[in-house]
């Protein structure tokens, strides 16, 4: 039955919507959810018909982080290591896939849920949402890319504060810190995200893939390297049918129809 799935997937019009589906546990991460999310992200990454991905949660939470009851069962270091390693693969898949990924943050995003949202390319949150780097409250350190992502988003000192205190912050504070792109009324969240997803799905896939790759890598590049990569990617883009279509559409004053070629 669909209700037994920890992760749900729907596709249409070039958009794949992935929904974490453990609402009774605030979509916290156990092995079933992690395994299914990895499989689902891999599926949409490889599906050429999918141009943009939406990641959200069922019920009142986006993702409350690790399932503490499940984590307590990992009494062997090797089992614990394997689970945290698998959870980390989620971040690699989100950031590594060529398609834009939008986090539709519908409810609390805590612990690993906070970091999964940050790994997405665009983060849109409902006004009622709360965020927390909640790890230290239960004697843990951030995982799912938190040490990599949060200092890059909010700066070193603010990242330490959020990680040390595990304080909840509201959506407007997250917006001011740059954690989210925009905050919308709860009732408008789905419509806002789907409208944006439609715009991105109509975009030039090759160009968007290159943009995502380079922005994600930019922090580790010097200027000369960045310029060299720009030269290579721009030369590729200039030879694509999508570029030719974009120019033709501009001349004809009509929306372009990109094919990813």
C-alpha positions in Angstrom: 0.0 0.0 0.0 1.1 3.5 -0.7 0.8 4.5 3.0 3.5 1.9 3.8 6.1 3.7 1.6 8.5 5.9 3.4 9.1 8.0 0.3 6.5 8.9 -2.4 7.2 10.0 -6.0 5.0 11.6 -8.5 6.0 12.9 -12.0 4.4 15.1 -14.6 5.3 18.0 -17.0 9.0 17.5 -16.4 8.6 17.8 -12.6 9.3 15.1 -10.1 7.9 15.6 -6.6 9.5 13.5 -3.9 7.6 13.4 -0.6 9.0 12.1 2.7 6.2 10.0 4.0 6.6 9.2 7.7 4.3 11.9 9.0 3.6 10.2 12.4 7.4 10.4 13.0 7.7 13.9 11.6 9.5 12.3 8.5 12.5 11.5 10.7 15.1 9.3 9.0 15.3 5.6 9.7 16.8 3.0 7.4 13.6 2.6 5.3 13.3 6.3 4.6 17.0 6.7 3.8 17.1 3.6 1.5 14.0 4.7 -0.3 15.1 8.3 -0.7 18.4 7.3 -2.1 16.6 5.0 -4.6 14.1 7.7 -5.5 16.8 10.4 -6.0 18.7 8.0 -8.2 15.7 7.3 -10.3 14.9 11.0 -10.9 18.5 11.7 -11.6 18.6 9.2 -14.3 15.1 10.0 -15.8 15.7 12.2 -18.8 12.0 13.3 -18.8 12.5 14.9 -15.4 14.0 18.4 -15.6 13.4 19.6 -12.0 12.8 18.0 -8.6 10.7 19.1 -5.7 11.5 17.7 -2.3 9.0 18.0 0.5 7.4 16.3 3.5 4.0 14.8 4.3 2.1 16.2 7.2 3.4 18.8 9.7 7.2 18.3 9.1 9.6 18.6 6.3 12.1 16.3 8.1 12.8 16.3 11.8 16.3 14.7 11.3 17.3 11.2 12.4 14.8 8.9 14.1 16.1 8.8 17.6 14.5 5.5 18.3 16.2 4.0 15.2 19.5 5.6 16.1 19.3 4.0 19.6 19.1 0.6 18.0 22.5 1.1 16.2 24.6 -0.2 19.1 27.4 -1.5 16.9 29.9 1.1 15.5 29.9 -0.4 12.1 26.1 -0.3 11.8 26.1 3.3 13.0 28.8 4.2 10.5 27.0 2.5 7.7 23.8 4.4 8.4 25.4 7.8 8.6 27.3 7.1 5.4 24.1 6.2 3.7 22.4 9.4 4.9 25.3 11.4 3.6 24.7 9.9 0.1 21.4 11.8 0.0 23.4 15.1 0.1 25.7 13.9 -2.7 22.8 12.9 -4.9 20.9 16.2 -4.4 24.0 18.3 -5.0 25.4 16.1 -7.7 22.4 15.6 -10.0 22.3 17.9 -13.0 18.7 19.0 -12.4 17.6 21.8 -10.1 16.2 20.6 -6.8 13.7 22.8 -4.9 13.2 22.2 -1.2 9.5 22.9 -0.4 9.8 23.2 3.3 6.3 22.7 4.6 7.1 22.2 8.3 9.9 21.8 10.8 13.3 21.1 9.4 15.6 20.0 12.2 18.9 18.3 12.4 19.6 16.4 9.2 16.4 17.8 7.8 17.8 21.3 8.0 20.9 20.2 6.1 19.0 18.3 3.5 17.0 21.5 2.8 20.3 23.5 2.5 21.7 20.9 0.0 18.8 21.8 -2.4 19.4 24.4 -5.0 16.5 26.6 -4.0 14.7 26.6 -0.6 11.2 28.0 -0.2 9.6 27.8 3.2 6.1 28.2 4.6 5.8 31.1 7.0 5.1 28.8 10.0 8.3 26.7 9.5 11.0 26.4 12.2 14.6 25.3 11.6 17.1 23.9 14.1 20.5 22.4 14.1 19.2 20.2 16.9 22.1 17.7 17.1 23.8 19.0 20.3 20.6 18.7 22.3 21.0 14.9 22.0 24.8 14.8 22.3 25.4 14.5 18.5 27.3 16.5 15.9 25.8 17.7 12.6 25.7 15.3 9.7 24.3 15.2 6.2 26.7 17.9 5.1 26.0 20.3 7.9 29.7 21.2 8.6 30.2 21.9 4.9 26.9 23.7 4.1 26.0 25.9 7.1 29.2 27.9 7.4 29.1 28.6 3.7 25.5 29.9 4.0 25.6 31.9 7.2 29.3 32.3 8.0 31.5 30.6 10.6 30.4 32.4 13.7 26.7 32.1 13.1 27.1 28.5 12.1 28.8 27.8 15.5 26.0 29.6 17.3 23.3 27.6 15.6 25.1 24.3 16.1 26.2 25.0 19.7 22.8 26.2 21.0 20.5 24.1 18.8 18.0 27.0 19.0 14.9 27.1 16.8 14.8 29.9 14.3 11.7 30.9 12.4 11.3 31.2 8.7 11.9 34.9 8.6 15.2 34.6 10.5 16.2 31.8 8.1 15.5 34.2 5.2 17.6 36.9 6.7 20.5 34.4 7.2 20.2 33.2 3.6 19.2 29.7 4.6 16.0 30.0 2.4 15.3 31.9 -0.8 11.8 33.0 0.1 9.1 32.7 2.7 5.4 32.4 1.7 2.1 32.0 3.4 1.5 28.4 4.3 -1.5 28.1 2.0 0.5 29.5 -1.0 3.5 27.2 -0.6 2.6 24.4 -3.0 1.4 26.8 -5.7 4.5 29.0 -5.4 6.9 26.1 -5.6 5.1 24.4 -8.5 5.1 27.7 -10.5 8.8 28.0 -10.0 9.3 24.4 -10.9 7.4 24.9 -14.1 9.6 27.8 -15.0 12.8 25.8 -14.4 11.4 22.8 -16.2 11.0 25.0 -19.3 14.6 26.2 -19.0 17.6 25.1 -20.9 18.7 21.8 -19.2 22.3 21.8 -20.3 22.9 25.4 -19.2 21.1 24.9 -15.9 23.2 21.7 -15.2 26.4 23.6 -15.9 25.3 26.5 -13.7 24.5 24.2 -10.8 27.8 22.3 -11.1 29.9 25.5 -11.2 28.2 27.3 -8.4 28.5 24.3 -6.2 32.2 24.1 -7.0 32.9 27.8 -6.9 34.0 27.9 -3.3 37.0 25.7 -4.0 38.2 27.5 -7.2 40.6 30.3 -7.7 39.7 33.0 -10.3 41.9 31.5 -13.1 40.3 28.0 -12.6 36.8 29.5 -12.7 37.5 31.5 -15.9 38.9 28.3 -17.5 35.8 26.3 -16.6 33.6 29.1 -17.9 35.4 29.1 -21.2 35.0 25.3 -21.6 31.3 25.3 -20.6 30.3 28.3 -22.6 31.9 26.9 -25.8 29.9 23.7 -25.3 26.7 25.7 -24.7 27.3 27.8 -27.8 27.2 24.7 -30.0 23.9 23.3 -28.6 20.6 23.3 -30.3 19.1 24.9 -27.2 21.3 28.0 -27.7 20.2 28.2 -31.3 16.6 27.9 -30.2 17.1 30.6 -27.6 18.5 33.0 -30.1 15.8 32.2 -32.7 13.0 32.6 -30.0 14.5 36.0 -29.0 14.4 37.1 -32.6 10.9 35.9 -33.1 9.8 37.4 -29.7 8.4 34.0 -28.4 9.2 31.7 -25.5 11.9 29.2 -26.4 11.3 25.5 -26.4 14.4 23.8 -25.1 15.1 20.2 -25.8 18.2 19.6 -23.8 20.3 19.1 -26.9 
